[in-house]
Amino acid sequence: MNAIDFSPLYRNTVGFDSLFNILDSAMQQGATNSYPPYDIESIEEGKYRITLAVAGFSEAELDIQTERGVLSVRGKRDDDGEQNYLHRGIAKRSFERKFQLADHVEVVDAELSNGLLHITLVKEIPEAMKPKKIAIGSMKADSSVTETDRLAAA
């Protein structure tokens, strides 16, 4: 898979370099690694779940961390000694899977059940960033109140 050259876009944009880095990283990661398989679903408005198929991994062998907007899920398998397999079709390799999180998305829960690791994420926008309704006031014809007094009262 050929990489996309984003350099022409840098000439016409300011502050989008992190977006281009995310796109480039996603394209490289998607082409090279597909283990373990995973699903991303939207449960409801602002709530998501990532499910990874981690058959054979115990809770102690899994590590989930977030740092600077990146969710990292790692699985480290210990060798279970000498086994005499006639066929080995179950993947038993260590992995690291990374997910770029949008602003204000936080991991709230992780659960391992029946070989599936479910990670619940919630997007919580801070109150200061939520839309605000601005009330419209009327100006009364009171000549004793100056514009400066009205602004100071607000």
N, C-alpha and C positions, 0 to 999 in steps of 0.2 A: 504494500500500500504506500503510495507516495504521500509525502507530507505537503501540507498546504503552506505556501509562503505568504505570511501576513504582513510582510514589510511594506507593501504599497498602502496598506491601511494605516500604518503608523504616521504617514505624512498628513493624513486628514483627520486624525483623532487625537484627543488628549485624555489621558486617564483610563484608557481601555486596555492598556498593556496587560493587566492581570487577566482580563477576559480572554485575550489571545493566548496567553500562557496556559490557561485552563483548557481551552480548545485543543491546543497542541498536545498537551499532556494526555488528554482523554483519547485523542486519536492514536497516540503511541501506545498507551496502555491497552486499549481495546484490540490492537493488532497483535500484541505479543502475549497476552495472558488471558485465559478464559477460565482459570481455576481459582477458587471454586465457583460454580454457577450461582447466580443470585437473581432476585427479583426486587424491584422497587415499586411500591404501590402507594397511592394516595388513599388514605383511609377516610378522611374528611377534610374540610377546609383547614389548611395549616397543620395537618397531622399526616405523617408518612411512616412507612415501615419498610425496612430493608431486610430481606430474608436470604440468608446464605445457606447452601447445602454443605454441611460440615460433618457428614457421616463418619463416625469412628473417633471424633474428637471429643475429649472431655472438657468440662469447664476449666480445669487447671491448664489445659493445653491451648486455650484461647485467650487472646489479649485484645481489648478494645480501648482505644484512646482517641481523644480529640486534641488537636493542637493547631491554632491559627486557621481555623475554618476547614480543617481536613480531618475526616474520620478515618482512622486506620484500624483494620481488623487483621490480626495476625494469628496464625495457627502454627504451633511448633509441635511436631510429633516426635516422640522418643522411639527409638528402635526397640521393637518388642522381642529382640533376640533372634535366634536362628529358627526360622520357619521353613518348612518344606512345601512350598506352594506348587501345585500342579498347574494352576492358572491364577493370575493375580490381576483382577479387573477393578478392584476398589483402590482408588487413589490414596496413597499414604504418604503424601509429601507435604512439607511445610509450605505456607503461603503467606502472602501479604496483599491485602486488597485495600485500596484507598478510594475515598469518596470525597469530592469537593463539596462543602456545605455552603449554602447561600447565607447571606447575612441574617443573623438572629435565629438561625436554626440550631437547636440544641438537642442532644441525645438525652432522653428521659428514662429509657428502660432497655434492658437486654435480657433475653430469655432463651435458653437452650432446651428444645423439646423435639424428641423423635428425629434427631440428626439435623434439625434446622435451627439456625441461630436467627432469632427475630430481634431486630434493633428498632425501637420506636423513636421517632424524631418529631419535634414540635417546633413550628415557627411562631415565635412570640415577639411581636413588634412592640417596642417600648412605648409607653404612653406618650412621651414627647414626640414620637414620630407618627402617631396615629392622626388621621384627619380630624380637624376641629371645626365645629360649627361656630361661625362668627355672627353674633347678634347685630342687627342693624338698629341703631338708635336714631331718634329724630332730634333735629336741632330746633329748640324753641326760640322764639323771638324775645329773648331776655337780654337786653343791652347791658345789664350790669355784670354779666358773666362774659369774660373775655375768652378768646381762643386758647390762650395760655392756661387759664383756669380749667377749661374743659379737658385739655390734654393732661394736666396734672392730676385731675380727678380720675382719669382712666388709668 
